[in-house]
Amino acid sequence: MAVGFAVLRIGYAVGLLAAPDRVARPWVGAAAGSPGGAVALRGLGARDLVLSVGVAAFALSGRDVRPWLAACAVSDAADLSATLLAPGSELPDKAKPGAVALAGGFGALGAALAAHEDLAG
């Protein structure tokens, strides 16, 4: 399960690195198309890529993947918190529900996998 989790996150991370405007516009709006927005979103994509590759590598090698999964959950919680704290008038209408669904969902799944060692590997 951890490898599948990682593959989905890797896809999202690559999207943020390659096309931050297209991938993140529903989340952060027009800021995704600005030079500063692209810098921040590519940094976020790099973070998620490193964490996700760590999950996959450790899971495939049979090593303890729980710290990597916990790091994914914490990063998702940070993304969710930042989105929920942002003024709603400054974000697209579906940004907050989308963040709850995606960052909340992936964060919860990462935490659940980290809590169950037998499912993580």
Secondary structure, DSSP 8 states (H G I E B T S, - for coil): -HHHHHHHHHHHHHHHHH-HHHHHHHHHGGGGGSHHHHHHHHHHHHHHHHHHHHHHHHHHHTS--HHHHHHHHHHHHHHHHHHHHS-GGGS-TTHHHHHIIIIIHHHHHHHHHHH-HHHH-
